[in-house]
Amino acid sequence: MSSNYRNFRNSVPWLIFFLEAVFILLFCFLYSDDGVSGSNISYPAFQDVSHMVIFGLGFFLAFLKRYKFSSTGFNLLLIVLGVQWSVLMEGLLFFLFQNEKEDDLKSITKATVSMTTVVISSAAVLGKANPIQLIVMTIVEIAAFHLSRWINKMYLKIGDSVGMMHVHLFGAYFGLAVSPFFSEPSPNSEKNASTPESDLLSMLGTLFLWVFWPSFNSVLAVEEEKNTIIYNTYFALAVSAVTAFALSVLTTKDGKLRMKHIHSATLAGGVTVGYAAHSIWYPSIAMILGLLASVITVLGSHHLQRCLNSVLKIHDASGVHFTFGLPGVLGAIAHVILFVVKNWTDLQSQRYLIMTEIGTFCLTISVALISGFITGCILNLKLLKTIPVSKYCEDQFYWEFPHLAVGF
Amino acid sequence: MPSALDTNMRFKFSALALLLEVIIIVLFGLFVEYDSNNVSQNTIYPFFQDVHVMIFVGFGFLMTFLKKYGFSSVGINMLIAALGLQWGTLMQGFWHMKGGKISVDIKSMINADFSTATALISFGAVLGKTSPVQMLILTILEITIFACNEHLVTEILQATDVGASMTIHAFGAYFGLAVALVLYRPGLKNKHENEESTYHSDIFAMIGTLFLWLFWPSFNSAIAHDQDSRTKAIVNTYYSLAACTVVTFALSSLVDQRGKFSMVLIQNATLAGGVAVGTCADMSIYPFAAMCIGSIAGIISVLGFKFLTPFMASKLNIQDTCGVHNLHGLPGILGGIAGIIVTAVRKEIRATARFTPDMQAAALGSTIAIALAGGILTGGILKLPFLGQASDQNCFDDSVYWEVPEEEKLYEIHSNNHDEHSRFEATM
């Protein structure tokens, strides 16, 4: 075997076993009373969210032609680890600050939603990080995300359900901050491409995400706002999907559709509107937001990415900046504008609230960037067995291939 | 060609399938009516949907891992499920008749879906080695026996099995293994060239795995007794699955020489946690105990795949294609044992009955005994030589029973836009 061959047998299993043992022990201490009672999260809505995060995002990322096992498999591993860790973090915060105790289903739902951050960040380094790095990233990122949420809640008095919708922003900017620490694969590497077959699998994931997005945005909201959020999300998604098709034809040279545009731009509307959905009072506003989100995503991935990436040395493997980051920012700005418009008559007295709104999303982005930068430094340690550029986007490096002779 | 290997089933299959359907329609006409006096049914409709997706999409795609057997896996799976749920409605209904009529509601639809799961699990054990005609017969016989065993367990022994670890998973697995034992094919002793997966077929199987994984909490809680125990079942199953998945990844890397993950294990062993927690899912066992059960299930499932399945194939003459013994059989027994322990330690009461460890043990024992006996009997019937079985070298091949479109050659697949890449691939 060549010198840069890494054997994970002595590290990955023990790290995972250790984490799981710690989780089981902590669960034993933290959840000793029978706190099960009626839940205010409806179970079907939780199912939808869980389905989106595990199935939808897992297959959404399966567009690299030799990285499909890892895209779906590692996604499952990270989520099950992260959900347990996230539930424990919540439980710990409860112990320290005596918040209101939540029922089990709600804590799992919140944990699943917060795991979106990790999935988005791992998408930014898709194909470049090994399982150890991904697990470490999960642990750090979930802790950082809960910290940022907790600051928002404690000092800026932001509601829990709104704070939870920062997941896209946080995940995207955390991932972008981590990505410069991984060297860029050579541009003409054939592994870094998709095939019609892998694009189709990615479409499978996209469709599930699209269908369940209204549940994602509404699952943690208070009961009265749920319907508004569902309608708004639905209309925004519909518009962004239509716009994606139109713009894709418009921007490609020979007037054909490009699958990558369809994948990301159809979802941008859901990201954008997630932040402000409860405060949108006409469907038309949601539709405009969906349109803008789609424009940003398609044009961004078309023009901006090239210059931005070369300047900042970011290699954004799956375009998370344009699928999740910028639409998230757009949503946050829209939220502030809507708030200003709503309180136009007594703007003076509401100034403080407006500043808080702006403060929250700036805070989320800065916590994400800083913690992402630190995580990136940690991930580059030799201890974590960083993989060489030649092994990027390669399933064979992590998975058994008994069928290698059959061609793949 | 001898008649035993005549795989043209144009008349046999269509005659048998139509005959069964006519019988079922007549029986439905005679016995089945709506249950109109139950109003709270809409709350469990989402659970029915989830179970339905698991049966048709989850089980179907889970079995698509064989490189030339995808059509049969998904297609025959659909056939078995569609036939089985009609027959299951009748069989389970006959045990609960009121005034000579079977009343159907959402709950009996869920139960009918459950009964098809047993046949689908057994299908996994004999996957690739049976004809559609044989599968029709197996479905009918197995669901009949299953309904009797379920009645014995829940009504006569008064045992609890909310997620059906014993009555469905252990039953289906051991039934299937007994059938596989009787239908043993010495000609397949050396691995058949088609009995393996490709990169693409494995990723399709992953679709099935994820659907099963995601909807397992619904499966274990669908027939729970009230809202409170339903929530408990959901939470316990979720944590058990989570712990099982994590442990499976760890062990998968550990048992491989080079520390790599194995897709077979990730596809199957990650689900063992859901099976194992089934029996005691609705009891107050706390997430902690559920995670312990899930971890143990993951361990025995991985070890089973690694050591037990090759041993059974070579020494015990049981060729278990999908490894159902490790995914459903062993974790099902573990679930039964967990049920015994939990009822021994805690006092669990539902409605009128108190669950006792003796009855749980009796339920586990009777399930496995009936499954094995029924499986051997069924296997004997399926061995009849005129059921359209394929010859040994035609096993694991769709083209025996399906019209398969002409396969493109490897270098032509991506020829449109990745010419140089695909040529590189072809030479690899």
HADDOCK unambig.tbl for C-alpha pairs under 7 A between the chains (distance, minus, plus):
assign (segid A and resid 7 and name CA) (segid B and resid 258 and name CA) 5.64 0.50 0.50
assign (segid A and resid 7 and name CA) (segid B and resid 259 and name CA) 5.82 0.50 0.50
assign (segid A and resid 8 and name CA) (segid B and resid 259 and name CA) 4.90 0.50 0.50
assign (segid A and resid 8 and name CA) (segid B and resid 260 and name CA) 6.93 0.50 0.50
assign (segid A and resid 9 and name CA) (segid B and resid 253 and name CA) 5.83 0.50 0.50
assign (segid A and resid 9 and name CA) (segid B and resid 254 and name CA) 5.52 0.50 0.50
assign (segid A and resid 9 and name CA) (segid B and resid 258 and name CA) 6.15 0.50 0.50
assign (segid A and resid 9 and name CA) (segid B and resid 259 and name CA) 3.63 0.50 0.50
assign (segid A and resid 12 and name CA) (segid B and resid 250 and name CA) 6.62 0.50 0.50
assign (segid A and resid 13 and name CA) (segid B and resid 250 and name CA) 3.97 0.50 0.50
assign (segid A and resid 13 and name CA) (segid B and resid 251 and name CA) 6.28 0.50 0.50
assign (segid A and resid 13 and name CA) (segid B and resid 253 and name CA) 6.04 0.50 0.50
assign (segid A and resid 13 and name CA) (segid B and resid 254 and name CA) 5.84 0.50 0.50
assign (segid A and resid 16 and name CA) (segid B and resid 246 and name CA) 6.80 0.50 0.50
assign (segid A and resid 16 and name CA) (segid B and resid 250 and name CA) 5.72 0.50 0.50
assign (segid A and resid 17 and name CA) (segid B and resid 247 and name CA) 6.57 0.50 0.50
assign (segid A and resid 17 and name CA) (segid B and resid 250 and name CA) 6.40 0.50 0.50
assign (segid A and resid 20 and name CA) (segid B and resid 243 and name CA) 6.97 0.50 0.50
assign (segid A and resid 24 and name CA) (segid B and resid 288 and name CA) 5.92 0.50 0.50
assign (segid A and resid 24 and name CA) (segid B and resid 291 and name CA) 6.66 0.50 0.50
assign (segid A and resid 27 and name CA) (segid B and resid 287 and name CA) 7.00 0.50 0.50
assign (segid A and resid 27 and name CA) (segid B and resid 288 and name CA) 5.55 0.50 0.50
assign (segid A and resid 28 and name CA) (segid B and resid 288 and name CA) 5.17 0.50 0.50
assign (segid A and resid 36 and name CA) (segid B and resid 232 and name CA) 6.79 0.50 0.50
assign (segid A and resid 37 and name CA) (segid B and resid 228 and name CA) 6.30 0.50 0.50
assign (segid A and resid 38 and name CA) (segid B and resid 228 and name CA) 6.65 0.50 0.50
assign (segid A and resid 44 and name CA) (segid B and resid 46 and name CA) 6.44 0.50 0.50
assign (segid A and resid 50 and name CA) (segid B and resid 214 and name CA) 6.96 0.50 0.50
assign (segid A and resid 51 and name CA) (segid B and resid 214 and name CA) 6.22 0.50 0.50
assign (segid A and resid 55 and name CA) (segid B and resid 210 and name CA) 6.19 0.50 0.50
assign (segid A and resid 69 and name CA) (segid B and resid 203 and name CA) 6.65 0.50 0.50
assign (segid A and resid 77 and name CA) (segid B and resid 245 and name CA) 6.85 0.50 0.50
assign (segid A and resid 77 and name CA) (segid B and resid 246 and name CA) 6.22 0.50 0.50
assign (segid A and resid 80 and name CA) (segid B and resid 242 and name CA) 5.02 0.50 0.50
assign (segid A and resid 80 and name CA) (segid B and resid 246 and name CA) 6.88 0.50 0.50
assign (segid A and resid 81 and name CA) (segid B and resid 246 and name CA) 6.71 0.50 0.50
assign (segid A and resid 104 and name CA) (segid B and resid 235 and name CA) 6.72 0.50 0.50
assign (segid A and resid 105 and name CA) (segid B and resid 235 and name CA) 6.55 0.50 0.50
assign (segid A and resid 190 and name CA) (segid B and resid 421 and name CA) 6.70 0.50 0.50
assign (segid A and resid 398 and name CA) (segid B and resid 260 and name CA) 4.93 0.50 0.50
assign (segid A and resid 398 and name CA) (segid B and resid 261 and name CA) 6.03 0.50 0.50
assign (segid A and resid 399 and name CA) (segid B and resid 260 and name CA) 4.90 0.50 0.50
assign (segid A and resid 399 and name CA) (segid B and resid 261 and name CA) 4.56 0.50 0.50
assign (segid A and resid 399 and name CA) (segid B and resid 262 and name CA) 5.64 0.50 0.50
assign (segid A and resid 399 and name CA) (segid B and resid 263 and name CA) 6.99 0.50 0.50
assign (segid A and resid 400 and name CA) (segid B and resid 260 and name CA) 5.72 0.50 0.50
assign (segid A and resid 400 and name CA) (segid B and resid 261 and name CA) 5.90 0.50 0.50
assign (segid A and resid 400 and name CA) (segid B and resid 262 and name CA) 5.06 0.50 0.50
assign (segid A and resid 403 and name CA) (segid B and resid 196 and name CA) 7.00 0.50 0.50
assign (segid A and resid 403 and name CA) (segid B and resid 197 and name CA) 6.37 0.50 0.50
assign (segid A and resid 403 and name CA) (segid B and resid 198 and name CA) 5.87 0.50 0.50
assign (segid A and resid 406 and name CA) (segid B and resid 198 and name CA) 6.77 0.50 0.50
assign (segid A and resid 408 and name CA) (segid B and resid 199 and name CA) 5.74 0.50 0.50
